[in-house]
């Protein structure tokens, strides 16, 4: 039976699934030891999640943008970063 476009796509999907579900033990990571080192580290990692992330970091009027503006254009970098950190932390704490 000839290899159709659908067959090729299905094979690619299986390879991608293998890559996603077994990051450390596949032909892609075997080809480059650096990627295996990173993939092995991912087994123990996690992605932090914060409900107010959008309000804190993506909102153009939020504390992250205000912190960056104050740090770049304000008179005191350290104060801008400390104030920004406390406002961001307060936003995170309020969500818990």
C-alpha positions as CSV (number, residue, x, y, z in Angstrom):
1,X,0.0,0.0,0.0
2,X,1.5,3.4,-0.9
3,X,2.4,5.8,1.8
4,X,-0.3,8.5,1.6
5,X,-0.2,12.0,3.0
6,X,-2.5,10.8,5.8
7,X,-0.1,8.0,6.7
8,X,2.8,10.4,6.9
9,X,0.8,12.8,9.1
10,X,-0.2,9.9,11.4
11,X,3.4,8.8,11.7
12,X,4.4,12.4,12.5
13,X,1.7,12.6,15.1
14,X,3.0,9.4,16.7
15,X,6.5,10.7,16.7
16,X,5.4,14.0,18.3
17,X,3.4,12.1,20.9
18,X,6.5,10.0,21.7
19,X,8.5,13.2,22.0
20,X,6.0,14.8,24.3
21,X,5.3,11.8,26.5
22,X,8.9,10.6,26.8
23,X,11.2,13.6,26.5
24,X,14.3,12.0,27.8
25,X,14.3,8.7,25.8
26,X,13.7,9.2,22.2
27,X,15.6,9.7,18.9
28,X,15.6,13.5,19.2
29,X,17.2,13.7,22.6
30,X,19.5,10.8,21.8
31,X,20.9,12.9,18.9
32,X,22.0,15.7,21.2
33,X,23.1,15.1,24.8
34,X,22.3,18.7,25.8
35,X,18.6,18.1,25.1
36,X,18.6,14.9,27.2
37,X,20.1,16.9,30.1
38,X,17.3,19.4,29.9
39,X,14.6,16.8,29.4
40,X,15.9,14.9,32.5
41,X,15.6,18.1,34.5
42,X,12.0,18.6,33.4
43,X,11.0,15.4,35.2
44,X,11.4,17.1,38.5
45,X,10.3,20.6,37.5
46,X,6.9,22.3,37.6
47,X,5.4,25.4,36.2
48,X,4.2,27.9,38.8
49,X,0.7,29.1,38.3
50,X,-0.9,32.3,39.6
51,X,-4.5,33.2,39.0
52,X,-3.8,37.0,38.9
53,X,-0.9,36.7,36.5
54,X,-2.7,38.6,33.7
55,X,-3.6,41.5,36.1
56,X,-0.1,41.6,37.6
57,X,2.0,41.2,34.5
58,X,0.0,41.7,31.3
59,X,-2.2,44.6,32.3
60,X,-0.7,47.8,30.9
61,X,-1.7,49.5,34.2
62,X,-0.5,46.7,36.4
63,X,2.4,46.6,38.9
64,X,4.9,44.9,36.5
65,X,4.7,47.6,33.9
66,X,4.8,50.3,36.5
67,X,7.8,48.7,38.1
68,X,9.7,48.6,34.7
69,X,8.8,52.2,34.0
70,X,9.9,53.3,37.4
71,X,13.1,51.3,37.1
72,X,14.0,52.7,33.7
73,X,12.8,56.2,34.0
74,X,12.6,56.9,37.8
75,X,15.3,58.4,40.0
76,X,15.9,55.2,42.2
77,X,16.2,51.8,40.6
78,X,16.4,49.9,43.9
79,X,13.3,51.6,45.3
80,X,11.4,51.0,42.1
81,X,12.2,47.3,42.2
82,X,11.5,46.9,45.9
83,X,8.1,48.8,45.6
84,X,7.2,46.7,42.5
85,X,8.1,43.5,44.2
86,X,5.9,44.3,47.2
87,X,3.0,45.3,45.0
88,X,3.3,42.1,42.9
89,X,3.6,40.0,46.0
90,X,0.5,41.7,47.5
91,X,-1.4,40.8,44.3
92,X,-0.3,37.2,44.5
93,X,-1.1,37.0,48.3
94,X,-4.6,38.5,47.7
95,X,-5.4,35.6,45.3
96,X,-4.8,32.9,47.9
